[in-house]
C-alpha cells in the first residue's frame, strides 16, 4: 500500500465539521476497507479473485483522498497563520509608524469650543523624543504655534487638509513643515486628525547662509576693492615717479588686501558654523588646556603691543566640556585677540576659568557697577546641568550700555573706539555667539566706561558615565509600539 507523508500540525478542532468527517471517511476507505476484504478472503467468505483486486482499489482510492485532504488542511493552516501571528506581536504597519524618522501624532477632540480638549492618542518615538510627549498630554503643551493649532482644528472639525510652516522657539529653533489630515471619528465619537512634521532646518539654513554670504561679501568687499582701485589709479598717474608716495600707497594696498583675506576667511568660517549650528558636538575638550594654548599662540602679538596676561586656570581635567576643540579654541582666540586690541600699552588681559557652575552662578554679575547684558541664553533641560565658565577681561575704554545689544551683529563696530593698527572684520563676536550656541552654552558681557569690558562664556561640562538619562526606562522596547490614551 502507498506510504503517506506526515500531515501539517494543526489541531483537529480547528478543521471544521466538514473536513473532520471527510478525514474519518478517507481513513476508513484507505485502511479499514482493504483490511476487511483481506480478512474475509482468508476465512473463505469471499473469493480471492474478486476480493483482492477490490482491496487494492480501496487502498489506492483512500490514499488519493488523504493526499487531497492534506492539501486542503495545509491551505486552512496558512489562512489561520496571520491571525495567530497578530495575537503575539504588533502588526507590521504599527512598527513602521513607530520607527519613522519624522514626528507623527494622532490628535483627538470632542468639542470645537473646548480649546484645551485636543489630546494625543498616539505619538511615535520621534514625536515623543522631540516634544517630550507623555500619556494624556494635551496638544498645546507640545505645539504652541497658532498656525499649526489652526491647521489641526480645521482637520478635526472641518475635514480640511492643510500644510503650514512653523519655526520652533528657543536658541536652537528648528524649521518645520506641518501637515494636518482628517481621520474621521473613532468608536467613541471623537474627532481624529493626523499631524506629521518634517524637519526642514538643514534646507532653510543652507538657503539663508548662501543668501547672507553673498550679501555680506558684496557689501563688505566693496570698500577695500574701491580703495585698491583708487591707489592703483594713483600709482599709474602722478605718483608713478614719487618713491615715497609709491611705498606708502603699496603698504596701504597690502593692508587692504590682507583685510579682504581675513574678511573672506571669517565669512567662510561663519557660514560653516551656521550650517551645523543645530547639531550638538560630541567631543570633549579641556577648557583650561585650550585657553593655555591660545595664550601661548598670541603671546608674540601681546609682546609687540606690550600687553601682559594674567591667567587663572584650574588643574588639568577639572574643566572638561562637551564640544568641538577647534571651535572652542576659536572662541577663546577671538575673545583674547579682541582684549589685546583694546588694552592699552602696559595693560593686562585677564583670562579666568571656573568649573562646576550652576546656571545661576554662571550668569551671576561680578561687578555691580558694570553695565551688563546676556547676549545668549541656552535652553536649560529638566536635568540639572553644570557649566564651565570662561571670562576674558581687558583694560580698554569700555563699552557704553547702548551698544551692548548689538555687539554680536555682523560687522557692527562701536563708533569712536580704535582697535589698534590691525583693523578687525566685525565678525569675531558673531562667530563666538554662533559657536557657543551650537555648544548649548551662554554668552554675556559686562562693561564699565573707562575701566574695560569682560566677556563671559559658559559651556556644559562633560557628563560622567554615571550620568545616564533616567528617562530611558520609559521608552518602549525595540520594535514596540506606545499608544497614548
Secondary structure per residue as TSV (DSSP state, phi and psi in degrees):
chain	resnum	aa	ss	phi	psi
A	1	X	-	360.0	139.4
A	2	X	-	-59.7	143.5
A	3	X	-	-83.7	151.5
A	4	X	-	-117.4	138.7
A	5	X	-	-78.2	156.1
A	6	X	-	-61.3	150.1
A	7	X	-	-82.1	159.9
A	8	X	-	-65.4	140.1
A	9	X	-	-74.4	103.9
A	10	X	-	-147.5	141.0
A	11	X	-	-67.1	134.8
A	12	X	G	-60.7	-29.8
A	13	X	G	-68.1	-13.9
A	14	X	G	-96.9	4.2
A	15	X	S	-79.2	-29.9
A	16	X	-	100.1	155.9
A	17	X	H	-62.9	-39.3
A	18	X	H	-64.9	-45.5
A	19	X	H	-67.1	-35.1
A	20	X	H	-65.7	-44.2
A	21	X	H	-65.0	-41.1
A	22	X	H	-63.9	-36.5
A	23	X	H	-62.8	-43.0
A	24	X	H	-65.0	-42.3
A	25	X	H	-64.3	-38.9
A	26	X	H	-65.5	-44.1
A	27	X	H	-65.1	-33.3
A	28	X	I	-64.3	-43.2
A	29	X	I	-68.9	-36.7
A	30	X	I	-79.7	-29.3
A	31	X	I	-117.8	-54.3
A	32	X	I	-67.6	-42.8
A	33	X	H	-60.9	-55.4
A	34	X	H	-60.3	-36.3
A	35	X	H	-64.5	-42.8
A	36	X	H	-63.2	-42.8
A	37	X	H	-65.4	-39.7
A	38	X	H	-65.0	-39.9
A	39	X	H	-65.0	-40.3
A	40	X	H	-63.7	-38.2
A	41	X	H	-65.0	-40.8
A	42	X	H	-65.4	-32.4
A	43	X	H	-86.4	-3.9
A	44	X	T	85.0	10.0
A	45	X	S	-82.9	-12.1
A	46	X	S	-141.3	151.4
A	47	X	-	-77.3	134.5
A	48	X	H	-61.4	-34.8
A	49	X	H	-66.5	-23.7
A	50	X	H	-101.3	-40.8
A	51	X	H	-70.5	-40.6
A	52	X	H	-65.1	-47.3
A	53	X	H	-59.7	-35.4
A	54	X	H	-66.1	-39.8
A	55	X	H	-62.1	-39.9
A	56	X	H	-64.7	-42.8
A	57	X	H	-63.7	-41.0
A	58	X	H	-63.2	-40.8
A	59	X	H	-64.1	-45.7
A	60	X	H	-63.4	-42.6
A	61	X	H	-63.4	-40.9
A	62	X	H	-64.3	-38.2
A	63	X	H	-63.0	-41.2
A	64	X	H	-63.3	-42.1
A	65	X	H	-62.9	-39.9
A	66	X	H	-63.6	-40.0
A	67	X	H	-64.1	-42.8
A	68	X	H	-65.2	-41.4
A	69	X	H	-63.7	-36.1
A	70	X	H	-62.4	-40.3
A	71	X	H	-62.7	-41.9
A	72	X	H	-64.9	-38.4
A	73	X	H	-66.1	-39.5
A	74	X	H	-61.9	-41.7
A	75	X	H	-61.8	-38.0
A	76	X	H	-65.2	-40.3
A	77	X	H	-62.9	-43.5
A	78	X	H	-63.0	-37.0
A	79	X	H	-69.8	-26.5
A	80	X	H	-87.3	-19.2
A	81	X	H	-60.2	-45.6
A	82	X	H	-58.9	-38.0
A	83	X	H	-65.3	-38.7
A	84	X	H	-67.8	-38.9
A	85	X	H	-67.1	-38.2
A	86	X	H	-67.1	-24.0
A	87	X	H	-73.9	-21.2
A	88	X	H	-95.2	-26.6
A	89	X	S	-146.1	166.0
A	90	X	-	-68.4	148.2
A	91	X	-	-63.2	151.6
A	92	X	H	-57.7	-37.4
A	93	X	H	-64.2	-33.5
A	94	X	H	-68.9	-38.6
A	95	X	H	-65.2	-40.6
A	96	X	H	-63.1	-45.6
A	97	X	H	-61.3	-41.2
A	98	X	H	-61.4	-33.6
A	99	X	T	-101.6	10.6
A	100	X	-	-64.1	142.0
A	101	X	S	-72.6	-22.8
A	102	X	S	-88.7	140.6
A	103	X	-	-61.6	130.4
A	104	X	E	-133.1	129.2
A	105	X	E	-137.7	147.0
A	106	X	E	-114.3	126.3
A	107	X	E	-113.5	139.0
A	108	X	E	-119.6	148.1
A	109	X	E	-154.1	150.0
A	110	X	S	-100.4	-53.0
A	111	X	-	-118.2	140.1
A	112	X	S	-68.7	-28.7
A	113	X	S	-79.1	-18.2
A	114	X	-	-86.5	90.6
A	115	X	T	-68.1	-23.0
A	116	X	T	-96.2	9.7
A	117	X	-	-94.7	1.9
A	118	X	-	-79.5	115.2
A	119	X	E	-128.2	157.3
A	120	X	E	-83.9	130.9
A	121	X	E	-108.3	-13.6
A	122	X	E	-156.9	141.5
A	123	X	E	-149.7	128.6
A	124	X	-	-76.9	178.9
A	125	X	H	-61.1	-40.2
A	126	X	H	-62.6	-40.3
A	127	X	H	-69.3	-42.0
A	128	X	H	-64.6	-39.7
A	129	X	H	-71.8	-43.3
A	130	X	H	-71.6	-41.5
A	131	X	H	-110.7	6.2
A	132	X	-	53.4	50.3
A	133	X	-	-82.7	132.5
A	134	X	-	-121.1	171.4
A	135	X	T	-59.4	131.7
A	136	X	T	78.0	9.9
A	137	X	-	-68.8	148.3
A	138	X	B	-89.5	153.6
A	139	X	H	-61.6	-40.3
A	140	X	H	-69.5	-16.9
A	141	X	H	-77.7	-20.6
A	142	X	H	-106.9	-38.2
A	143	X	-	-121.1	119.4
A	144	X	-	-117.8	17.7
A	145	X	-	-83.3	123.2
A	146	X	H	-59.0	-35.1
A	147	X	H	-66.3	-42.0
A	148	X	H	-68.6	-42.7
A	149	X	H	-62.0	-38.7
A	150	X	H	-67.1	-39.1
A	151	X	H	-64.8	-39.5
A	152	X	H	-65.0	-41.1
A	153	X	H	-62.5	-40.3
A	154	X	H	-66.5	-34.9
A	155	X	H	-71.5	-37.6
A	156	X	H	-69.1	-50.1
A	157	X	H	-110.9	-12.0
A	158	X	S	-110.8	-10.3
A	159	X	-	66.6	27.3
A	160	X	-	-109.2	133.8
A	161	X	-	-89.0	132.5
A	162	X	E	-138.3	151.2
A	163	X	E	-128.9	127.9
A	164	X	E	-133.0	161.2
A	165	X	E	-103.4	146.0
A	166	X	E	-148.1	133.6
A	167	X	E	-111.7	121.7
A	168	X	-	-69.7	160.6
A	169	X	-	-91.2	170.7
A	170	X	S	106.1	170.5
A	171	X	T	-70.5	-23.3
A	172	X	T	-113.3	51.5
A	173	X	-	-60.0	135.9
A	174	X	-	-109.8	153.4
A	175	X	E	-97.9	128.1
A	176	X	E	-124.8	151.1
A	177	X	E	-111.0	118.6
A	178	X	E	-106.0	131.9
A	179	X	E	-124.5	123.8
A	180	X	E	-113.1	132.9
A	181	X	E	-131.3	141.0
A	182	X	E	-74.6	144.7
A	183	X	E	-121.4	10.9
A	184	X	E	80.8	-144.2
A	185	X	E	-123.8	154.8
A	186	X	-	-94.3	-173.7
A	187	X	T	-63.2	-30.5
A	188	X	T	-82.7	-3.0
A	189	X	-	91.4	4.2
A	190	X	-	-75.6	144.5
A	191	X	E	-75.9	139.5
A	192	X	E	-122.5	145.2
A	193	X	E	-143.8	146.4
A	194	X	E	-101.4	131.0
A	195	X	E	-122.3	120.1
A	196	X	E	-120.2	130.9
A	197	X	E	-113.5	137.1
A	198	X	E	-120.3	128.8
A	199	X	E	-79.1	115.8
A	200	X	-	-110.4	18.8
A	201	X	H	-61.3	-48.1
A	202	X	H	-60.0	-44.6
A	203	X	H	-64.7	-47.0
A	204	X	H	-66.7	-39.7
A	205	X	H	-68.8	-34.6
A	206	X	H	-62.9	-42.9
A	207	X	H	-64.1	-45.7
A	208	X	H	-66.4	-39.2
A	209	X	H	-63.7	-42.6
A	210	X	H	-63.2	-45.1
A	211	X	H	-65.3	-43.9
A	212	X	H	-64.3	-39.8
A	213	X	H	-62.2	-46.4
A	214	X	H	-63.9	-42.0
A	215	X	H	-66.7	-45.3
A	216	X	H	-66.9	-43.3
A	217	X	H	-63.9	-44.9
A	218	X	H	-65.4	-34.3
A	219	X	H	-76.1	-46.3
A	220	X	H	-80.2	-26.2
A	221	X	H	-82.9	-12.6
A	222	X	H	-64.4	-40.9
A	223	X	H	-66.9	-52.3
A	224	X	H	-64.6	-32.5
A	225	X	H	-67.4	-40.0
A	226	X	H	-64.6	-38.5
A	227	X	H	-63.5	-45.5
A	228	X	H	-61.3	-42.9
A	229	X	H	-62.2	-40.7
A	230	X	H	-66.3	-41.7
A	231	X	H	-67.7	-37.1
A	232	X	H	-62.8	-42.8
A	233	X	H	-63.5	-38.5
A	234	X	H	-66.2	-41.9
A	235	X	H	-66.6	-29.0
A	236	X	H	-81.1	-10.3
A	237	X	T	-103.9	-121.3
A	238	X	T	-73.5	-16.4
A	239	X	T	-89.8	5.8
A	240	X	T	-61.3	-38.2
A	241	X	T	-100.1	11.7
A	242	X	-	-108.7	100.3
A	243	X	H	-60.0	-39.3
A	244	X	H	-64.0	-48.1
A	245	X	H	-64.8	-37.1
A	246	X	H	-63.3	-45.1
A	247	X	H	-65.1	-38.6
A	248	X	H	-64.5	-45.8
A	249	X	H	-67.5	-37.4
A	250	X	H	-65.6	-36.8
A	251	X	H	-65.5	-41.0
A	252	X	H	-65.8	-40.1
A	253	X	H	-63.6	-39.1
A	254	X	H	-64.4	-40.7
A	255	X	H	-64.0	-39.8
A	256	X	H	-66.7	-39.5
A	257	X	H	-65.4	-39.8
A	258	X	H	-66.1	-37.1
A	259	X	H	-65.2	-40.5
A	260	X	H	-62.3	-39.9
A	261	X	H	-63.9	-44.3
A	262	X	H	-64.1	-38.2
A	263	X	H	-63.2	-45.4
A	264	X	H	-64.7	-41.6
A	265	X	H	-61.0	-43.9
A	266	X	H	-67.3	-38.8
A	267	X	H	-64.4	-42.6
A	268	X	H	-64.6	-41.5
A	269	X	H	-63.2	-44.5
A	270	X	H	-63.4	-39.1
A	271	X	H	-64.5	-42.7
A	272	X	H	-64.9	-39.0
A	273	X	H	-65.7	-43.5
A	274	X	H	-64.6	-33.8
A	275	X	H	-64.0	-34.9
A	276	X	T	-107.7	17.0
A	277	X	T	-64.6	-29.1
A	278	X	T	-85.7	-1.8
A	279	X	S	-105.2	113.4
A	280	X	-	-70.4	137.2
A	281	X	-	-69.8	157.9
A	282	X	-	-114.6	-2.7
A	283	X	-	-84.1	-178.1
A	284	X	E	-128.2	139.6
A	285	X	E	-135.8	133.2
A	286	X	E	-83.8	108.8
A	287	X	H	-62.9	-37.0
A	288	X	H	-66.6	-42.1
A	289	X	H	-66.9	-38.4
A	290	X	H	-63.2	-41.4
A	291	X	H	-64.6	-40.2
A	292	X	H	-64.7	-38.7
A	293	X	H	-62.7	-40.1
A	294	X	H	-67.1	-42.8
A	295	X	H	-60.5	-43.1
A	296	X	H	-64.4	-38.3
A	297	X	H	-71.0	-34.0
A	298	X	H	-94.7	3.6
A	299	X	H	-59.7	-42.5
A	300	X	H	-60.9	-40.3
A	301	X	H	-64.2	-40.1
A	302	X	H	-67.3	-39.1
A	303	X	H	-64.1	-40.0
A	304	X	H	-60.5	-32.5
A	305	X	T	-95.8	1.3
A	306	X	T	58.9	48.8
A	307	X	-	-118.8	136.9
A	308	X	E	-105.1	169.1
A	309	X	E	-114.2	142.5
A	310	X	E	-125.4	96.3
A	311	X	E	-99.6	128.6
A	312	X	E	-119.1	95.6
A	313	X	-	-118.9	143.1
A	314	X	-	-77.4	172.2
A	315	X	-	-63.7	162.0
A	316	X	T	-61.2	133.5
A	317	X	T	87.5	-4.2
A	318	X	S	-85.1	-19.8
A	319	X	S	-130.1	63.3
A	320	X	E	-91.4	126.1
A	321	X	E	-118.5	162.1
A	322	X	E	-85.2	123.7
A	323	X	S	173.4	179.5
A	324	X	-	-94.4	119.6
A	325	X	H	-62.5	-42.9
A	326	X	H	-60.5	-41.2
A	327	X	H	-72.2	-38.3
A	328	X	H	-65.2	-39.9
A	329	X	H	-61.1	-39.2
A	330	X	H	-64.4	-38.2
A	331	X	H	-61.4	-50.9
A	332	X	H	-62.8	-41.8
A	333	X	H	-64.3	-42.5
A	334	X	H	-62.9	-42.2
A	335	X	H	-69.6	-43.0
A	336	X	H	-68.4	-38.6
A	337	X	H	-61.7	-42.9
A	338	X	H	-63.2	-40.7
A	339	X	H	-63.2	-39.5
A	340	X	H	-64.0	-40.8
A	341	X	H	-61.0	-42.7
A	342	X	H	-93.9	-7.3
A	343	X	S	-82.5	130.2
A	344	X	-	-71.6	171.6
A	345	X	T	-56.9	139.3
A	346	X	T	67.5	15.0
A	347	X	-	-88.0	-179.0
A	348	X	E	-133.1	137.2
A	349	X	E	-102.5	123.7
A	350	X	E	-102.3	128.5
A	351	X	E	-120.7	119.7
A	352	X	E	-126.7	145.7
A	353	X	E	-132.6	131.6
A	354	X	E	-126.2	113.0
A	355	X	E	-86.7	164.5
A	356	X	E	69.8	34.6
A	357	X	E	-88.9	143.2
A	358	X	-	-83.6	165.8
A	359	X	H	-55.8	-33.5
A	360	X	H	-72.8	-44.6
A	361	X	H	-73.3	-24.8
A	362	X	H	-66.6	-30.0
A	363	X	T	-107.4	7.3
A	364	X	-	-66.6	135.5
A	365	X	-	-68.6	146.8
A	366	X	S	-98.4	-30.2
A	367	X	-	-125.2	108.0
A	368	X	T	-59.2	-24.4
A	369	X	T	-85.2	-7.8
A	370	X	S	-83.2	148.1
A	371	X	E	-74.1	130.1
A	372	X	E	-133.8	145.1
A	373	X	E	-153.3	137.0
A	374	X	E	-86.4	117.8
A	375	X	E	-88.0	-20.6
A	376	X	E	-157.5	127.5
A	377	X	-	-120.5	125.5
A	378	X	-	-75.4	163.5
A	379	X	-	-83.0	112.9
A	380	X	-	-81.4	133.5
A	381	X	-	-85.5	172.3
A	382	X	S	-69.7	-24.1
A	383	X	S	-80.9	134.8
A	384	X	-	-65.0	127.8
A	385	X	-	-118.9	153.2
A	386	X	-	-119.0	148.8
A	387	X	E	-123.3	156.0
A	388	X	E	-108.4	126.9
A	389	X	E	-103.2	143.5
A	390	X	E	-121.4	129.8
A	391	X	E	-127.8	128.7
A	392	X	E	-122.0	119.5
A	393	X	E	-118.7	138.8
A	394	X	-	-114.9	174.2
A	395	X	-	-120.0	41.0
A	396	X	S	-87.8	-159.0
A	397	X	S	-75.2	-10.0
A	398	X	-	81.4	173.5
A	399	X	-	-126.8	131.5
A	400	X	-	-66.9	151.8
A	401	X	G	-58.3	-37.2
A	402	X	G	-69.1	-17.1
A	403	X	G	-90.0	-15.4
A	404	X	G	-59.6	-43.3
A	405	X	G	-63.7	-20.0
A	406	X	G	-104.7	9.4
A	407	X	T	-64.5	-31.2
A	408	X	T	-94.4	8.2
A	409	X	S	-72.8	149.7
A	410	X	T	-66.5	131.8
A	411	X	T	66.8	13.7
A	412	X	-	-80.8	131.9
A	413	X	-	-131.1	139.5
A	414	X	-	-74.2	124.7
A	415	X	T	-66.3	140.7
A	416	X	T	86.9	-3.7
A	417	X	-	-103.1	136.1
A	418	X	-	-106.0	136.7
A	419	X	-	-107.4	23.4
A	420	X	-	94.3	-166.9
A	421	X	S	-70.4	-34.3
A	422	X	S	-95.2	109.0
A	423	X	-	-75.5	138.6
A	424	X	-	-81.1	175.8
A	425	X	-	-93.8	-12.8
A	426	X	S	81.5	11.6
A	427	X	-	-112.8	-5.4
A	428	X	H	-59.0	-49.9
A	429	X	H	-73.6	-27.9
A	430	X	H	-64.6	-41.1
A	431	X	H	-64.1	-42.6
A	432	X	H	-58.5	-46.4
A	433	X	H	-61.9	-44.9
A	434	X	H	-69.2	-36.4
A	435	X	H	-66.7	-45.4
A	436	X	H	-62.8	-37.9
A	437	X	H	-64.3	-40.3
A	438	X	H	-63.1	-32.3
A	439	X	T	-87.3	9.6
A	440	X	T	59.1	39.0
A	441	X	-	-112.3	-169.2
A	442	X	E	-130.1	162.3
A	443	X	E	-142.4	132.7
A	444	X	E	-144.4	164.7
A	445	X	E	-138.2	143.2
A	446	X	E	-128.0	141.8
A	447	X	E	-151.5	141.1
A	448	X	E	-124.8	124.1
A	449	X	T	-59.2	127.9
A	450	X	T	85.0	-6.4
A	451	X	T	-119.2	-15.5
A	452	X	E	119.6	-177.2
A	453	X	E	-133.9	152.9
A	454	X	E	-128.9	125.5
A	455	X	E	-106.1	130.4
A	456	X	E	-117.9	136.4
A	457	X	E	-126.5	136.1
A	458	X	E	-131.3	134.3
A	459	X	E	-126.7	147.2
A	460	X	E	-61.9	133.4
A	461	X	B	-74.3	152.9
A	462	X	-	-64.5	135.4
A	463	X	-	-78.1	141.6
A	464	X	-	-78.6	169.7
A	465	X	T	-64.8	-24.7
A	466	X	T	-79.1	-16.0
A	467	X	-	-84.8	56.8
A	468	X	-	-78.9	157.3
A	469	X	-	-76.5	117.9
A	470	X	G	-71.9	-11.1
A	471	X	G	-76.9	-6.4
A	472	X	G	-61.2	-32.0
A	473	X	G	-69.8	-16.6
A	474	X	G	-86.3	-12.2
A	475	X	S	-79.6	152.4
A	476	X	-	-73.4	159.7
A	477	X	-	-66.6	156.3
A	478	X	T	-53.6	129.2
A	479	X	T	85.0	-5.6
A	480	X	-	-80.2	166.9
A	481	X	-	-126.5	133.1
A	482	X	-	-110.9	124.9
A	483	X	B	-109.4	132.3
A	484	X	-	-99.2	134.0
A	485	X	-	-141.2	360.0
